[in-house]
Amino acid sequence: MSKVVTPPDIVEEAQVYLVINASTDDVERLIYWLKIQERSCTIHLYHEQMEHAQWAMNVAAVCKNIVINRDTATINLMDSLIDNVSKIRWFGQRQEVKTATEYFVKHG
């Protein structure tokens, strides 16, 4: 069974992802997609407007991939994720993948 996790919880399992700066609409589509998906995964949701930056860094250390909205990510965010740069996958208007949901549909 798939899970969506938000601060302060952290779930460490085999298929753990961190999604950063997804829109509200994208999160709703992602949750719907998880309900019909056969494979289980755990998606931690974070937005830079949250006050839990250290939580996001802790999740980044244990997750498989970090899926970030390139249109809204700031330099501060990127500086804090530099140790996990090999895990970063981008989505956004000028990217091959436009939304976090599309990333999971294509790579899930």
C-alpha positions as CSV (number, residue, x, y, z in Angstrom):
1,M,0.0,0.0,0.0
2,S,1.4,3.4,-1.0
3,K,1.7,6.2,1.5
4,V,2.0,10.0,1.4
5,V,4.0,11.4,4.3
6,T,4.5,15.0,5.5
7,P,6.6,16.5,8.3
8,P,7.4,15.5,10.9
9,D,7.1,11.8,10.0
10,I,9.7,9.9,8.1
11,V,9.1,6.4,6.7
12,E,12.1,4.4,5.6
13,E,11.2,1.7,3.1
14,A,12.5,0.3,-0.1
15,Q,10.7,2.7,-2.5
16,V,10.9,6.1,-0.8
17,Y,10.7,9.4,-2.7
18,L,10.8,13.1,-1.8
19,V,8.7,15.4,-3.9
20,I,9.5,19.1,-3.5
21,N,7.3,22.1,-4.5
22,A,4.5,20.2,-6.2
23,S,1.4,22.3,-6.7
24,T,-1.8,21.5,-4.8
25,D,-3.4,20.2,-8.1
26,D,-0.4,18.0,-8.7
27,V,-0.5,16.5,-5.2
28,E,-4.2,15.7,-5.7
29,R,-3.4,13.9,-9.0
30,L,-0.5,12.1,-7.4
31,I,-2.7,10.8,-4.6
32,Y,-5.3,9.6,-7.1
33,W,-2.6,7.9,-9.1
34,L,-1.2,6.2,-6.0
35,K,-4.7,4.8,-5.3
36,I,-4.8,3.0,-8.6
37,Q,-1.1,2.0,-8.8
38,E,-0.3,-1.7,-8.1
39,R,3.2,-1.1,-6.9
40,S,3.6,0.4,-3.4
41,C,5.8,3.4,-2.7
42,T,6.2,6.0,0.0
43,I,6.2,9.7,-1.1
44,H,7.3,12.4,1.3
45,L,5.9,15.8,0.4
46,Y,7.7,19.0,1.1
47,H,7.3,22.6,0.0
48,E,9.9,25.3,0.5
49,Q,7.3,27.4,2.3
50,M,7.2,24.8,5.1
51,E,9.3,25.3,8.3
52,H,10.8,21.8,8.1
53,A,13.9,22.2,6.0
54,Q,15.9,19.8,8.2
55,W,13.2,17.2,7.8
56,A,13.5,17.5,4.0
57,M,17.3,17.0,4.3
58,N,16.8,13.9,6.5
59,V,14.4,12.4,4.0
60,A,16.7,13.3,1.1
61,A,19.4,11.2,2.7
62,V,17.3,8.0,2.8
63,C,15.1,8.3,-0.3
64,K,15.6,6.8,-3.8
65,N,14.9,10.0,-5.8
66,I,14.2,13.6,-5.1
67,V,11.6,15.0,-7.5
68,I,11.8,18.8,-7.6
69,N,9.8,21.5,-9.4
70,R,12.5,23.3,-11.3
71,D,10.2,26.3,-11.9
72,T,9.9,27.1,-8.2
73,A,13.1,25.7,-6.6
74,T,15.4,28.3,-5.0
75,I,19.1,28.5,-4.7
76,N,18.8,28.0,-0.9
77,L,17.1,24.7,-1.5
78,M,19.7,23.5,-4.0
79,D,22.5,24.4,-1.7
80,S,21.0,22.3,1.0
81,L,20.6,19.3,-1.3
82,I,24.0,19.4,-2.9
83,D,25.1,16.2,-1.1
84,N,22.2,14.4,-2.8
85,V,22.5,15.8,-6.3
86,S,22.7,12.4,-7.9
87,K,19.2,11.6,-6.7
88,I,17.5,14.8,-8.1
89,R,15.0,14.5,-10.9
90,W,13.4,17.6,-12.3
91,F,9.9,18.5,-13.4
92,G,8.5,21.8,-14.7
93,Q,7.2,23.7,-17.7
94,R,10.5,23.6,-19.5
95,Q,11.4,20.0,-18.5
96,E,10.7,16.7,-20.3
97,V,8.4,15.9,-17.3
98,K,5.9,18.7,-16.5
99,T,4.5,17.5,-13.1
100,A,5.5,15.2,-10.3
101,T,2.6,12.9,-11.2
102,E,3.9,12.6,-14.8
103,Y,7.4,11.7,-13.3
104,F,5.8,8.8,-11.4
105,V,3.7,7.6,-14.3
106,K,6.7,7.5,-16.6
107,H,9.2,6.1,-14.1
108,G,7.0,4.4,-11.5
